[in-house]
């Protein structure tokens, strides 16, 4: 197998970066002004090789953003490029075949669809490959190409991928921008993890690698558990994502899939409880947002019992209740979707599924 020399690696990197830019140009409008600003901030730091806590002068960042927006405008009609690796050419989403060529050279290529079906791509150096519960786990290091999305971990081709550069940025951002509702849980986690009395930046910076170590274990266990979930049929879930991108239904089914993984038989929540892991549980509760607090308030009650009384049995009961609740809700959603398919009316299915959320107390403004 031919090796990837510097010239061919430079070409491959440029091709992947082009596809990243095309995806960003097409889909930047998905985000709110604030959401896009945060993603651009991460992309700027990656491009300039800055640690998560380092900031450049606002004028320099704004100038870079202006040039980035000009680039996106120039790519408004551009298409994704195929990837040339040696004498062979691959379609940009053929990740399995591409990685069969790149892995022996210590490189990993990521390609898929994220929230709202935004195409996402990256190219990174491999730090480690191992097997856990019969699945390949790829731990990646330096990223040579990436797009707007700072995804710490995901499943690709039935393998778990951990992006350490993105995970470091992601964890820093979660702590830096944590809402008031998560501050008490974060304080609990920091005390248990690092003996830190608060979330001041200097302390977080000193202990970021330890915090990242805790979170990486959680990410890997979540992705493995999601692969093992048999409640929410993966084929149905993927088809629903395709039918309902950028809707409240997409948010719901992603939440249900996540909760089935986290509270499942081998999910991270079960491990936290079994190992009495205060730090991991605290970080999980601190960073849980979206629909989770609205639909699964049992978690907060169980967590409070651990914090206030040290009663882990209450947390274990809460996890079991959440799993049963998420499974029942997933089956209800799948049944409504099946009815919509029979009616050949996706709009009916979307409305029916959204009504289940409102019936469970989710405010209509969340849509």
C-alpha positions as CSV (number, residue, x, y, z in Angstrom):
1,X,0.0,0.0,0.0
2,X,1.5,3.4,-1.0
3,X,2.4,5.7,1.8
4,X,1.0,9.2,2.2
5,X,3.9,11.5,1.5
6,X,3.9,15.2,2.5
7,X,2.8,16.4,-0.9
8,X,-0.2,14.0,-1.0
9,X,-1.1,14.8,2.6
10,X,-1.1,18.5,1.8
11,X,-3.4,17.9,-1.1
12,X,-5.7,15.7,0.9
13,X,-5.8,18.3,3.7
14,X,-6.7,21.0,1.3
15,X,-9.5,18.9,-0.2
16,X,-10.9,18.1,3.2
17,X,-10.7,21.8,4.2
18,X,-12.5,22.8,1.0
19,X,-15.4,20.4,1.9
20,X,-15.4,21.8,5.4
21,X,-15.7,25.3,4.0
22,X,-18.5,24.3,1.6
23,X,-20.5,22.7,4.4
24,X,-20.0,25.8,6.6
25,X,-21.0,28.1,3.8
26,X,-24.2,26.2,3.1
27,X,-25.3,25.7,6.7
28,X,-24.0,28.6,8.8
29,X,-27.5,30.0,8.7
30,X,-28.7,27.1,10.9
31,X,-27.3,28.8,13.9
32,X,-28.4,31.8,16.0
33,X,-26.0,34.8,15.9
34,X,-24.7,33.8,19.3
35,X,-24.3,30.1,18.3
36,X,-22.5,31.0,15.2
37,X,-20.2,33.4,17.0
38,X,-19.2,30.6,19.5
39,X,-18.5,28.2,16.7
40,X,-16.4,30.7,14.8
41,X,-14.5,31.4,17.9
42,X,-13.6,27.7,18.2
43,X,-12.7,27.5,14.6
44,X,-10.4,30.6,14.9
45,X,-8.6,29.1,17.9
46,X,-8.1,25.8,16.1
47,X,-6.8,27.5,12.9
48,X,-4.4,29.6,15.0
49,X,-3.4,26.7,17.3
50,X,-4.5,28.5,20.5
51,X,-5.4,26.7,23.7
52,X,-9.1,27.0,24.7
53,X,-8.4,29.7,27.3
54,X,-6.3,32.0,25.1
55,X,-8.0,35.0,23.4
56,X,-6.6,37.2,20.6
57,X,-7.5,40.9,20.3
58,X,-11.2,41.4,19.2
59,X,-10.1,43.4,16.1
60,X,-8.0,40.5,14.8
61,X,-10.8,38.0,15.4
62,X,-13.3,40.2,13.7
63,X,-11.0,40.7,10.7
64,X,-10.6,36.9,10.4
65,X,-14.4,36.4,10.6
66,X,-14.9,39.0,7.8
67,X,-12.5,37.0,5.6
68,X,-14.2,33.8,6.5
69,X,-17.6,35.2,5.5
70,X,-16.1,36.4,2.2
71,X,-14.8,32.8,1.6
72,X,-18.3,31.4,2.3
73,X,-19.8,33.8,-0.1
74,X,-17.4,32.7,-2.8
75,X,-18.4,29.1,-2.2
76,X,-22.2,29.6,-2.4
77,X,-22.4,27.5,-5.5
78,X,-19.5,25.2,-4.8
79,X,-19.8,21.4,-4.6
80,X,-18.0,18.9,-2.4
81,X,-14.8,17.6,-3.9
82,X,-13.8,14.0,-4.2
83,X,-10.7,13.0,-2.2
84,X,-7.5,11.9,-4.1
85,X,-5.4,9.5,-2.1
86,X,-2.5,8.2,-4.2
87,X,-3.8,7.0,-7.6
88,X,-7.4,6.5,-6.2
89,X,-10.3,8.9,-5.9
90,X,-13.0,8.6,-3.3
91,X,-16.4,10.2,-2.8
92,X,-16.2,12.5,0.3
93,X,-18.7,10.4,2.4
94,X,-17.0,7.1,1.7
95,X,-15.4,7.1,5.1
96,X,-14.9,3.4,5.4
97,X,-12.9,3.0,2.2
98,X,-11.0,6.2,2.9
99,X,-10.0,5.1,6.4
100,X,-8.9,1.7,5.1
101,X,-6.3,3.6,3.1
102,X,-5.4,6.3,5.7
103,X,-5.3,4.3,9.0
104,X,-2.0,2.5,8.2
105,X,-0.5,6.0,7.7
106,X,-1.7,7.1,11.1
107,X,-4.6,9.3,9.8
108,X,-8.3,9.2,10.4
109,X,-11.0,10.8,8.2
110,X,-14.4,11.8,9.6
111,X,-17.4,12.4,7.4
112,X,-21.1,12.3,8.2
113,X,-24.2,14.4,9.1
114,X,-24.7,16.2,12.4
115,X,-27.6,18.2,13.8
116,X,-30.1,19.4,11.1
117,X,-28.2,17.1,8.7
118,X,-25.3,19.5,8.4
119,X,-22.5,17.6,6.6
120,X,-19.4,17.5,8.8
121,X,-15.8,16.6,7.9
122,X,-12.4,16.5,9.5
123,X,-8.9,14.9,9.2
124,X,-6.8,14.0,12.2
125,X,-3.8,12.0,13.3
126,X,-4.4,8.8,15.2
127,X,-3.1,8.6,18.8
128,X,-4.5,5.2,19.7
129,X,-6.8,2.4,18.5
130,X,-8.2,-0.1,20.9
131,X,-11.1,-2.5,21.2
132,X,-13.8,-2.3,23.9
133,X,-16.9,-4.4,24.1
134,X,-16.2,-5.6,20.6
135,X,-16.0,-2.2,19.1
136,X,-13.1,-0.2,17.7
137,X,-12.3,2.9,19.7
138,X,-10.2,5.6,17.9
139,X,-8.5,8.2,20.0
140,X,-7.4,11.1,17.7
141,X,-4.9,13.9,18.3
142,X,-3.9,16.8,16.1
143,X,-6.6,17.8,13.6
144,X,-5.4,18.9,10.1
145,X,-8.9,19.9,8.9
146,X,-12.2,20.6,10.6
147,X,-15.4,22.6,10.1
148,X,-17.5,24.7,12.5
149,X,-18.6,21.8,14.6
150,X,-16.7,21.0,17.8
151,X,-17.8,17.4,18.3
152,X,-16.0,15.6,21.1
153,X,-17.0,12.1,20.2
154,X,-19.4,10.2,17.8
155,X,-20.1,7.0,16.1
156,X,-18.9,6.4,12.5
157,X,-19.1,3.1,10.6
158,X,-20.1,1.4,13.9
159,X,-16.9,2.6,15.5
160,X,-16.4,5.1,18.4
161,X,-14.3,8.1,17.6
162,X,-12.9,10.4,20.2
163,X,-11.5,13.8,19.0
164,X,-9.2,15.0,21.8
165,X,-8.6,18.4,20.4
166,X,-12.3,19.1,19.9
167,X,-13.1,17.5,23.3
168,X,-10.7,19.8,25.1
169,X,-12.3,22.9,23.4
170,X,-15.8,21.5,24.0
171,X,-15.3,20.9,27.7
172,X,-13.7,24.3,28.2
173,X,-16.7,25.9,26.5
174,X,-19.2,24.0,28.5
175,X,-17.7,25.2,31.7
176,X,-17.1,28.8,30.5
177,X,-20.7,29.2,29.3
178,X,-22.5,27.1,31.8
179,X,-26.0,28.4,32.7
180,X,-27.0,29.2,36.3
181,X,-29.0,26.0,36.5
182,X,-25.8,23.9,36.1
183,X,-23.5,25.8,38.5
184,X,-24.2,23.9,41.7
185,X,-23.7,20.6,39.9
186,X,-20.5,21.9,38.4
187,X,-19.2,23.0,41.8
188,X,-19.9,19.5,43.2
189,X,-18.0,17.9,40.3
190,X,-15.0,20.2,40.5
191,X,-14.7,19.6,44.2
192,X,-14.9,15.8,43.7
193,X,-12.6,15.8,40.6
194,X,-9.9,18.3,41.4
195,X,-10.6,19.7,44.9
196,X,-11.4,23.0,43.3
197,X,-13.6,25.4,45.4
198,X,-15.0,27.2,42.3
199,X,-15.0,27.4,38.5
200,X,-12.5,30.3,38.1
201,X,-10.6,30.1,34.9
202,X,-7.1,29.7,36.4
203,X,-8.1,26.6,38.4
204,X,-9.9,25.1,35.4
205,X,-6.9,25.7,33.2
206,X,-4.6,23.9,35.7
207,X,-6.9,20.9,36.0
208,X,-8.4,20.8,32.5
209,X,-6.6,17.5,31.5
210,X,-8.0,15.8,34.6
211,X,-11.5,17.0,33.8
212,X,-11.1,16.0,30.2
213,X,-10.0,12.5,31.3
214,X,-13.3,12.1,33.2
215,X,-15.4,13.4,30.3
216,X,-13.6,11.3,27.7
217,X,-14.5,8.1,29.6
218,X,-18.2,9.3,29.7
219,X,-18.1,10.1,26.0
220,X,-16.8,6.7,25.0
221,X,-19.3,4.9,27.3
222,X,-22.2,6.9,25.9
223,X,-21.3,6.1,22.3
224,X,-20.8,2.4,23.0
225,X,-24.1,2.3,24.8
226,X,-25.8,4.1,21.9
227,X,-24.5,1.5,19.5
228,X,-25.9,-1.2,21.8
229,X,-29.4,0.3,22.2
230,X,-32.1,-1.9,20.8
231,X,-35.1,0.1,21.9
232,X,-35.1,3.0,19.4
233,X,-34.4,1.2,16.1
234,X,-31.4,2.9,14.6
235,X,-32.8,2.7,11.0
236,X,-36.0,4.3,12.1
237,X,-34.2,7.0,14.1
238,X,-32.0,7.9,11.1
239,X,-35.0,8.1,8.8
240,X,-36.7,10.4,11.2
241,X,-33.7,12.6,11.4
242,X,-33.8,12.8,7.6
243,X,-37.6,13.6,7.6
244,X,-37.5,16.2,10.4
245,X,-34.2,18.1,10.4
246,X,-34.0,21.3,12.4
247,X,-37.3,20.7,14.2
248,X,-38.5,20.0,17.7
249,X,-38.9,16.4,16.6
250,X,-35.2,16.1,15.8
251,X,-34.4,17.6,19.2
252,X,-36.7,15.1,20.9
253,X,-35.5,12.0,19.2
254,X,-31.9,12.9,19.7
255,X,-32.7,13.4,23.4
256,X,-34.5,10.1,23.7
257,X,-31.6,8.2,21.9
258,X,-29.1,9.9,24.3
259,X,-31.1,9.1,27.4
260,X,-31.6,5.4,26.4
261,X,-27.8,5.2,25.9
262,X,-26.9,7.0,29.1
263,X,-29.4,5.2,31.4
264,X,-29.2,1.8,29.6
265,X,-27.8,-1.4,31.0
266,X,-24.2,-0.5,30.2
267,X,-24.6,3.3,30.0
268,X,-22.4,5.9,31.8
269,X,-25.1,6.7,34.4
270,X,-25.1,3.1,35.5
271,X,-21.3,3.2,35.8
272,X,-21.4,6.5,37.8
273,X,-23.8,4.9,40.3
274,X,-21.9,1.5,40.5
275,X,-18.6,3.2,41.1
276,X,-20.0,6.0,43.3
277,X,-18.3,8.5,40.9
278,X,-19.2,11.9,42.2
279,X,-17.1,13.8,39.6
280,X,-18.5,12.1,36.5
281,X,-22.1,12.4,37.8
282,X,-21.6,16.0,38.7
283,X,-20.3,16.9,35.3
284,X,-23.1,15.0,33.7
285,X,-25.7,16.9,35.6
286,X,-24.0,20.2,35.1
287,X,-24.0,19.9,31.4
288,X,-27.4,18.3,30.9
289,X,-29.6,20.8,29.1
290,X,-32.2,21.0,26.4
291,X,-35.2,18.7,26.9
292,X,-33.5,16.5,29.5
293,X,-34.4,18.5,32.6
294,X,-37.9,19.0,31.3
295,X,-38.6,15.4,30.5
296,X,-36.5,13.5,33.0
297,X,-36.7,15.4,36.3
298,X,-36.1,12.1,38.2
299,X,-32.4,12.6,37.5
300,X,-32.3,15.8,39.5
301,X,-34.1,14.2,42.4
302,X,-31.6,11.3,42.4
303,X,-28.7,13.6,42.1
304,X,-29.9,15.8,45.0
305,X,-30.1,12.7,47.2
306,X,-26.5,12.0,46.4
307,X,-25.3,15.5,47.1
308,X,-27.4,16.2,50.2
309,X,-27.5,12.7,51.9
310,X,-25.0,10.5,50.0
311,X,-27.8,8.1,49.1
312,X,-26.7,6.5,45.9
313,X,-29.6,4.0,45.9
314,X,-31.9,6.9,45.1
315,X,-29.8,7.7,42.1
316,X,-29.9,4.1,41.0
317,X,-33.7,4.1,41.2
318,X,-33.8,7.3,39.3
319,X,-31.7,5.9,36.5
320,X,-34.0,2.9,36.2
321,X,-37.0,5.1,36.1
322,X,-35.5,7.3,33.4
323,X,-34.6,4.3,31.2
324,X,-38.2,2.9,31.5
325,X,-39.6,6.3,30.8
326,X,-37.3,7.0,27.8
327,X,-38.1,3.5,26.3
328,X,-41.8,4.0,26.6
329,X,-41.6,7.4,25.1
330,X,-39.4,6.2,22.2
331,X,-41.9,3.4,21.4
332,X,-44.8,6.0,21.4
333,X,-42.8,8.3,19.0
334,X,-42.0,5.4,16.7
335,X,-45.6,4.3,16.6
336,X,-46.8,7.8,15.7
337,X,-44.1,8.0,13.0
338,X,-45.3,4.7,11.6
339,X,-48.8,6.0,11.5
340,X,-47.6,9.0,9.6
341,X,-45.9,6.8,7.1
342,X,-49.1,4.8,6.6
343,X,-51.0,8.1,6.0
344,X,-48.1,9.2,3.7
345,X,-48.3,12.4,5.7
346,X,-45.0,13.4,7.5
347,X,-46.5,16.7,8.6
348,X,-49.2,14.8,10.5
349,X,-46.5,12.7,12.2
350,X,-44.5,15.8,13.1
351,X,-47.5,17.6,14.6
352,X,-48.6,14.4,16.5
353,X,-45.1,13.9,18.0
354,X,-44.8,17.6,19.0
355,X,-48.1,17.4,20.8
356,X,-46.8,14.6,23.0
357,X,-44.1,17.0,24.1
358,X,-46.6,19.8,25.0
359,X,-48.7,17.2,26.9
360,X,-45.6,16.5,29.0
361,X,-45.2,20.1,30.0
362,X,-42.7,21.4,27.4
363,X,-43.6,25.0,26.6
364,X,-44.8,25.6,23.1
365,X,-42.2,28.4,22.8
366,X,-39.5,25.7,22.8
367,X,-40.5,24.9,19.2
